C-alpha cells in the first residue's frame, strides 16, 4: 500500500490574513492525461481540473501575494515519505 494516495489536487495560498485551501471536487484520473489550471485574482482563487472549476478565497484584508520567502510549486510522489 503506498504511503500517499493522491486523488485530488489542492491549491493553497496565504496573503497574510489566513490561508485559502481549494480542493478539486473531481478525482485525478490515474494513467491518463489530466488538465490542471490554477489562478488567483485578489483574494479569490480558482482551480480547474479537466474543465471543472472550484473556487475559494483567502481571508479579507490583503489582496497581494508577497514572495519574500521561498515559493513551493509541486506535488508528492507515491512511496515518498518526505523525511
N, CA, C and O atoms as CSV, one atom per row, in Angstrom:
chain,resi,resn,atom,element,x,y,z
A,1,UNK,N,N,0.851,-1.180,0.000
A,1,UNK,CA,C,0.000,0.000,0.000
A,1,UNK,C,C,0.889,1.234,0.000
A,1,UNK,O,O,1.787,1.337,0.835
A,2,UNK,N,N,0.663,2.171,-0.914
A,2,UNK,CA,C,1.520,3.366,-0.959
A,2,UNK,C,C,1.318,4.236,0.275
A,2,UNK,O,O,0.257,4.226,0.898
A,3,UNK,N,N,2.369,4.993,0.614
A,3,UNK,CA,C,2.293,5.892,1.758
A,3,UNK,C,C,1.320,7.033,1.501
A,3,UNK,O,O,0.657,7.515,2.420
A,4,UNK,N,N,1.238,7.460,0.253
A,4,UNK,CA,C,0.335,8.551,-0.117
A,4,UNK,C,C,-0.579,8.068,-1.216
A,4,UNK,O,O,-0.167,7.286,-2.074
A,5,UNK,N,N,-1.791,8.515,-1.199
A,5,UNK,CA,C,-2.733,8.216,-2.269
A,5,UNK,C,C,-3.278,9.549,-2.775
A,5,UNK,O,O,-4.210,10.103,-2.190
A,6,UNK,N,N,-2.701,10.064,-3.858
A,6,UNK,CA,C,-3.093,11.369,-4.394
A,6,UNK,C,C,-4.260,11.197,-5.346
A,6,UNK,O,O,-4.102,10.662,-6.444
A,7,UNK,N,N,-5.423,11.647,-4.928
A,7,UNK,CA,C,-6.598,11.525,-5.772
A,7,UNK,C,C,-7.200,12.874,-6.111
A,7,UNK,O,O,-7.997,12.975,-7.043
A,8,UNK,N,N,-6.838,13.907,-5.376
A,8,UNK,CA,C,-7.378,15.242,-5.589
A,8,UNK,C,C,-6.238,16.254,-5.608
A,8,UNK,O,O,-5.222,16.064,-4.941
A,9,UNK,N,N,-6.409,17.320,-6.367
A,9,UNK,CA,C,-5.438,18.410,-6.356
A,9,UNK,C,C,-5.862,19.448,-5.329
A,9,UNK,O,O,-7.051,19.665,-5.094
A,10,UNK,N,N,-4.866,20.085,-4.723
A,10,UNK,CA,C,-5.141,21.156,-3.770
A,10,UNK,C,C,-4.329,22.388,-4.162
A,10,UNK,O,O,-3.141,22.286,-4.467
A,11,UNK,N,N,-4.972,23.542,-4.150
A,11,UNK,CA,C,-4.333,24.829,-4.430
A,11,UNK,C,C,-4.447,25.649,-3.159
A,11,UNK,O,O,-5.557,25.948,-2.720
A,12,UNK,N,N,-3.326,26.018,-2.561
A,12,UNK,CA,C,-3.365,26.840,-1.366
A,12,UNK,C,C,-2.436,28.025,-1.498
A,12,UNK,O,O,-1.396,27.962,-2.153
A,13,UNK,N,N,-2.840,29.101,-0.862
A,13,UNK,CA,C,-2.027,30.314,-0.819
A,13,UNK,C,C,-2.445,31.102,0.414
A,13,UNK,O,O,-3.560,30.957,0.916
A,14,UNK,N,N,-1.546,31.924,0.883
A,14,UNK,CA,C,-1.812,32.742,2.067
A,14,UNK,C,C,-1.352,34.158,1.761
A,14,UNK,O,O,-0.173,34.382,1.486
A,15,UNK,N,N,-2.259,35.104,1.806
A,15,UNK,CA,C,-1.937,36.500,1.513
A,15,UNK,C,C,-1.604,37.275,2.781
A,15,UNK,O,O,-1.449,38.496,2.743
A,16,UNK,N,N,-1.493,36.566,3.911
A,16,UNK,CA,C,-1.111,37.195,5.159
A,16,UNK,C,C,-2.220,37.286,6.183
A,16,UNK,O,O,-1.967,37.622,7.340
A,17,UNK,N,N,-3.436,36.994,5.782
A,17,UNK,CA,C,-4.574,37.067,6.707
A,17,UNK,C,C,-5.189,35.693,6.955
A,17,UNK,O,O,-6.221,35.592,7.619
A,18,UNK,N,N,-4.587,34.658,6.444
A,18,UNK,CA,C,-5.103,33.299,6.593
A,18,UNK,C,C,-5.086,32.579,5.266
A,18,UNK,O,O,-5.254,33.197,4.215
A,19,UNK,N,N,-4.884,31.274,5.309
A,19,UNK,CA,C,-4.725,30.515,4.065
A,19,UNK,C,C,-6.041,30.242,3.346
A,19,UNK,O,O,-7.104,30.135,3.958
A,20,UNK,N,N,-5.931,30.134,2.041
A,20,UNK,CA,C,-7.018,29.624,1.202
A,20,UNK,C,C,-6.626,28.214,0.817
A,20,UNK,O,O,-5.483,27.962,0.435
A,21,UNK,N,N,-7.557,27.307,0.915
A,21,UNK,CA,C,-7.305,25.917,0.516
A,21,UNK,C,C,-8.442,25.497,-0.403
A,21,UNK,O,O,-9.590,25.365,0.022
A,22,UNK,N,N,-8.104,25.290,-1.658
A,22,UNK,CA,C,-9.109,24.932,-2.660
A,22,UNK,C,C,-8.783,23.521,-3.135
A,22,UNK,O,O,-7.677,23.261,-3.608
A,23,UNK,N,N,-9.736,22.621,-3.010
A,23,UNK,CA,C,-9.510,21.209,-3.345
A,23,UNK,C,C,-10.446,20.823,-4.480
A,23,UNK,O,O,-11.638,21.127,-4.456
A,24,UNK,N,N,-9.880,20.147,-5.473
A,24,UNK,CA,C,-10.686,19.722,-6.620
A,24,UNK,C,C,-11.813,18.807,-6.146
A,24,UNK,O,O,-11.642,18.035,-5.202
A,25,UNK,N,N,-12.951,18.898,-6.800
A,25,UNK,CA,C,-14.049,18.005,-6.444
A,25,UNK,C,C,-14.117,16.794,-7.383
A,25,UNK,O,O,-14.978,15.928,-7.228
A,26,UNK,N,N,-13.214,16.746,-8.342
A,26,UNK,CA,C,-13.058,15.573,-9.201
A,26,UNK,C,C,-11.787,14.842,-8.799
A,26,UNK,O,O,-10.798,15.468,-8.418
A,27,UNK,N,N,-11.814,13.540,-8.883
A,27,UNK,CA,C,-10.600,12.773,-8.621
A,27,UNK,C,C,-9.687,12.834,-9.838
A,27,UNK,O,O,-10.144,12.954,-10.975
A,28,UNK,N,N,-8.409,12.750,-9.579
A,28,UNK,CA,C,-7.414,12.682,-10.646
A,28,UNK,C,C,-7.582,11.344,-11.354
A,28,UNK,O,O,-7.711,10.305,-10.706
A,29,UNK,N,N,-7.580,11.372,-12.672
A,29,UNK,CA,C,-7.681,10.141,-13.441
A,29,UNK,C,C,-6.283,9.562,-13.610
A,29,UNK,O,O,-5.474,10.089,-14.373
A,30,UNK,N,N,-6.006,8.487,-12.904
A,30,UNK,CA,C,-4.682,7.876,-12.948
A,30,UNK,C,C,-4.429,7.236,-14.317
A,30,UNK,O,O,-5.344,6.729,-14.965
A,31,UNK,N,N,-3.172,7.276,-14.731
A,31,UNK,CA,C,-2.728,6.711,-16.009
A,31,UNK,C,C,-3.400,7.367,-17.210
A,31,UNK,O,O,-3.501,6.764,-18.279
A,32,UNK,N,N,-3.862,8.608,-17.028
A,32,UNK,CA,C,-4.456,9.384,-18.103
A,32,UNK,C,C,-3.946,10.811,-17.977
A,32,UNK,O,O,-3.528,11.233,-16.899
A,33,UNK,N,N,-3.980,11.547,-19.068
A,33,UNK,CA,C,-3.624,12.954,-19.014
A,33,UNK,C,C,-4.738,13.720,-18.306
A,33,UNK,O,O,-5.922,13.503,-18.568
A,34,UNK,N,N,-4.347,14.606,-17.417
A,34,UNK,CA,C,-5.280,15.493,-16.727
A,34,UNK,C,C,-4.865,16.917,-17.020
A,34,UNK,O,O,-3.675,17.218,-17.107
A,35,UNK,N,N,-5.839,17.795,-17.173
A,35,UNK,CA,C,-5.533,19.206,-17.391
A,35,UNK,C,C,-5.847,19.962,-16.110
A,35,UNK,O,O,-6.965,19.903,-15.597
A,36,UNK,N,N,-4.843,20.675,-15.600
A,36,UNK,CA,C,-4.982,21.419,-14.355
A,36,UNK,C,C,-4.618,22.876,-14.590
A,36,UNK,O,O,-3.578,23.178,-15.175
A,37,UNK,N,N,-5.480,23.778,-14.133
A,37,UNK,CA,C,-5.213,25.214,-14.161
A,37,UNK,C,C,-5.488,25.756,-12.767
A,37,UNK,O,O,-6.495,25.413,-12.147
A,38,UNK,N,N,-4.590,26.603,-12.277
A,38,UNK,CA,C,-4.833,27.309,-11.027
A,38,UNK,C,C,-4.493,28.774,-11.251
A,38,UNK,O,O,-3.508,29.098,-11.914
A,39,UNK,N,N,-5.309,29.650,-10.699
A,39,UNK,CA,C,-5.022,31.068,-10.796
A,39,UNK,C,C,-5.709,31.804,-9.662
A,39,UNK,O,O,-6.614,31.284,-9.010
A,40,UNK,N,N,-5.247,33.042,-9.444
A,40,UNK,CA,C,-5.742,33.848,-8.344
A,40,UNK,C,C,-5.961,35.260,-8.820
A,40,UNK,O,O,-5.143,35.807,-9.560
A,41,UNK,N,N,-7.062,35.857,-8.399
A,41,UNK,CA,C,-7.361,37.266,-8.652
A,41,UNK,C,C,-7.744,37.873,-7.306
A,41,UNK,O,O,-8.780,37.533,-6.735
A,42,UNK,N,N,-6.896,38.777,-6.802
A,42,UNK,CA,C,-7.092,39.351,-5.474
A,42,UNK,C,C,-7.173,38.228,-4.443
A,42,UNK,O,O,-6.256,37.410,-4.366
A,43,UNK,N,N,-8.246,38.162,-3.646
A,43,UNK,CA,C,-8.340,37.099,-2.632
A,43,UNK,C,C,-8.978,35.828,-3.187
A,43,UNK,O,O,-8.973,34.796,-2.516
A,44,UNK,N,N,-9.525,35.885,-4.398
A,44,UNK,CA,C,-10.228,34.751,-4.992
A,44,UNK,C,C,-9.272,33.824,-5.716
A,44,UNK,O,O,-8.410,34.271,-6.472
A,45,UNK,N,N,-9.428,32.535,-5.482
A,45,UNK,CA,C,-8.606,31.531,-6.145
A,45,UNK,C,C,-9.467,30.573,-6.931
A,45,UNK,O,O,-10.629,30.343,-6.595
A,46,UNK,N,N,-8.890,30.012,-7.982
A,46,UNK,CA,C,-9.624,29.119,-8.869
A,46,UNK,C,C,-8.757,27.907,-9.194
A,46,UNK,O,O,-7.565,28.043,-9.469
A,47,UNK,N,N,-9.355,26.739,-9.160
A,47,UNK,CA,C,-8.695,25.502,-9.547
A,47,UNK,C,C,-9.607,24.838,-10.567
A,47,UNK,O,O,-10.789,24.622,-10.298
A,48,UNK,N,N,-9.068,24.515,-11.729
A,48,UNK,CA,C,-9.855,23.873,-12.790
A,48,UNK,C,C,-9.175,22.557,-13.124
A,48,UNK,O,O,-8.033,22.538,-13.583
A,49,UNK,N,N,-9.880,21.454,-12.891
A,49,UNK,CA,C,-9.369,20.123,-13.212
A,49,UNK,C,C,-10.272,19.504,-14.266
A,49,UNK,O,O,-11.459,19.270,-14.039
A,50,UNK,N,N,-9.681,19.247,-15.419
A,50,UNK,CA,C,-10.411,18.627,-16.534
A,50,UNK,C,C,-11.711,19.365,-16.844
A,50,UNK,O,O,-12.748,18.749,-17.090
A,51,UNK,N,N,-11.632,20.705,-16.828
A,51,UNK,CA,C,-12.765,21.537,-17.203
A,51,UNK,C,C,-13.732,21.854,-16.071
A,51,UNK,O,O,-14.663,22.634,-16.268
A,52,UNK,N,N,-13.541,21.282,-14.916
A,52,UNK,CA,C,-14.441,21.532,-13.776
A,52,UNK,C,C,-13.787,22.502,-12.802
A,52,UNK,O,O,-12.716,22.222,-12.265
A,53,UNK,N,N,-14.430,23.638,-12.575
A,53,UNK,CA,C,-13.844,24.719,-11.784
A,53,UNK,C,C,-14.363,24.709,-10.346
A,53,UNK,O,O,-15.553,24.522,-10.092
A,54,UNK,N,N,-13.426,24.916,-9.414
A,54,UNK,CA,C,-13.738,25.055,-7.999
A,54,UNK,C,C,-13.151,26.392,-7.562
A,54,UNK,O,O,-12.032,26.734,-7.946
A,55,UNK,N,N,-13.891,27.142,-6.770
A,55,UNK,CA,C,-13.415,28.455,-6.330
A,55,UNK,C,C,-13.285,28.494,-4.817
A,55,UNK,O,O,-13.882,27.687,-4.104
A,56,UNK,N,N,-12.498,29.440,-4.345
A,56,UNK,CA,C,-12.323,29.663,-2.917
A,56,UNK,C,C,-11.668,31.014,-2.734
A,56,UNK,O,O,-11.363,31.699,-3.711
A,57,UNK,N,N,-11.450,31.399,-1.498
A,57,UNK,CA,C,-10.771,32.667,-1.266
A,57,UNK,C,C,-10.061,32.653,0.070
A,57,UNK,O,O,-10.352,31.842,0.949
A,58,UNK,N,N,-9.124,33.572,0.196
A,58,UNK,CA,C,-8.429,33.747,1.462
A,58,UNK,C,C,-9.189,34.781,2.284
A,58,UNK,O,O,-10.129,35.407,1.794
A,59,UNK,N,N,-8.782,34.950,3.518
A,59,UNK,CA,C,-9.465,35.893,4.407
A,59,UNK,C,C,-9.347,37.311,3.856
A,59,UNK,O,O,-8.307,37.674,3.306
A,60,UNK,N,N,-10.398,38.115,3.997
A,60,UNK,CA,C,-10.353,39.500,3.524
A,60,UNK,C,C,-9.309,40.318,4.279
A,60,UNK,O,O,-8.955,40.007,5.416
A,61,UNK,N,N,-8.831,41.354,3.632
A,61,UNK,CA,C,-7.889,42.262,4.287
A,61,UNK,C,C,-6.584,42.418,3.544
A,61,UNK,O,O,-5.919,43.445,3.677
A,62,UNK,N,N,-6.206,41.433,2.774
A,62,UNK,CA,C,-4.985,41.526,1.969
A,62,UNK,C,C,-5.310,40.959,0.596
A,62,UNK,O,O,-6.102,40.025,0.472
A,63,UNK,N,N,-4.695,41.528,-0.433
A,63,UNK,CA,C,-5.016,41.051,-1.781
A,63,UNK,C,C,-3.789,40.800,-2.641
A,63,UNK,O,O,-3.919,40.438,-3.810
A,64,UNK,N,N,-2.594,40.987,-2.079
A,64,UNK,CA,C,-1.378,40.776,-2.855
A,64,UNK,C,C,-0.532,39.687,-2.218
A,64,UNK,O,O,-0.459,39.568,-0.995
A,65,UNK,N,N,0.097,38.905,-3.061
A,65,UNK,CA,C,0.967,37.827,-2.619
A,65,UNK,C,C,2.381,38.359,-2.487
A,65,UNK,O,O,2.939,38.891,-3.447
A,66,UNK,N,N,2.961,38.219,-1.312
A,66,UNK,CA,C,4.316,38.670,-1.043
A,66,UNK,C,C,5.232,37.455,-1.040
A,66,UNK,O,O,5.052,36.545,-0.231
A,67,UNK,N,N,6.210,37.432,-1.933
A,67,UNK,CA,C,7.110,36.288,-2.028
A,67,UNK,C,C,8.498,36.628,-1.480
A,67,UNK,O,O,9.507,36.383,-2.141
A,68,UNK,N,N,8.542,37.192,-0.272
A,68,UNK,CA,C,9.833,37.443,0.371
A,68,UNK,C,C,10.510,36.141,0.784
A,68,UNK,O,O,11.721,36.111,1.001
A,69,UNK,N,N,9.738,35.072,0.891
A,69,UNK,CA,C,10.291,33.765,1.239
A,69,UNK,C,C,10.171,32.844,0.034
A,69,UNK,O,O,9.655,33.240,-1.011
A,70,UNK,N,N,10.644,31.628,0.181
A,70,UNK,CA,C,10.604,30.661,-0.911
A,70,UNK,C,C,9.176,30.328,-1.304
A,70,UNK,O,O,8.269,30.328,-0.472
A,71,UNK,N,N,8.993,30.045,-2.587
A,71,UNK,CA,C,7.706,29.602,-3.108
A,71,UNK,C,C,7.836,28.132,-3.457
A,71,UNK,O,O,8.831,27.720,-4.054
A,72,UNK,N,N,6.848,27.342,-3.094
A,72,UNK,CA,C,6.854,25.916,-3.413
A,72,UNK,C,C,5.775,25.640,-4.445
A,72,UNK,O,O,4.609,25.984,-4.252
A,73,UNK,N,N,6.166,25.030,-5.517
A,73,UNK,CA,C,5.231,24.615,-6.552
A,73,UNK,C,C,5.567,23.174,-6.887
A,73,UNK,O,O,6.649,22.882,-7.395
A,74,UNK,N,N,4.652,22.288,-6.606
A,74,UNK,CA,C,4.961,20.893,-6.877
A,74,UNK,C,C,3.926,19.985,-6.268
A,74,UNK,O,O,2.826,20.411,-5.915
A,75,UNK,N,N,4.288,18.747,-6.153
A,75,UNK,CA,C,3.382,17.753,-5.614
A,75,UNK,C,C,4.165,16.629,-4.989
A,75,UNK,O,O,5.387,16.696,-4.858
A,76,UNK,N,N,3.468,15.626,-4.615
A,76,UNK,CA,C,4.097,14.477,-3.978
A,76,UNK,C,C,4.243,13.340,-4.951
A,76,UNK,O,O,3.676,13.343,-6.044
A,77,UNK,N,N,5.006,12.383,-4.533
A,77,UNK,CA,C,5.229,11.190,-5.324
A,77,UNK,C,C,4.853,9.998,-4.458
A,77,UNK,O,O,5.227,9.943,-3.287
A,78,UNK,N,N,4.127,9.055,-5.013
A,78,UNK,CA,C,3.749,7.885,-4.244
A,78,UNK,C,C,4.981,7.158,-3.737
A,78,UNK,O,O,5.964,7.012,-4.463
A,79,UNK,N,N,4.932,6.705,-2.497
A,79,UNK,CA,C,6.026,5.938,-1.925
A,79,UNK,C,C,7.123,6.786,-1.326
A,79,UNK,O,O,8.122,6.240,-0.857
A,80,UNK,N,N,6.978,8.105,-1.322
A,80,UNK,CA,C,7.983,9.003,-0.743
A,80,UNK,C,C,7.421,9.564,0.534
A,80,UNK,O,O,6.333,10.138,0.536
A,81,UNK,N,N,8.151,9.406,1.634
A,81,UNK,CA,C,7.625,9.842,2.917
A,81,UNK,C,C,7.875,11.300,3.189
A,81,UNK,O,O,7.235,11.861,4.078
A,82,UNK,N,N,8.779,11.952,2.467
A,82,UNK,CA,C,9.072,13.364,2.687
A,82,UNK,C,C,10.018,13.606,3.833
A,82,UNK,O,O,10.238,14.756,4.213
A,83,UNK,N,N,10.594,12.544,4.404
A,83,UNK,CA,C,11.528,12.707,5.521
A,83,UNK,C,C,12.946,12.748,5.023
A,83,UNK,O,O,13.876,12.881,5.819
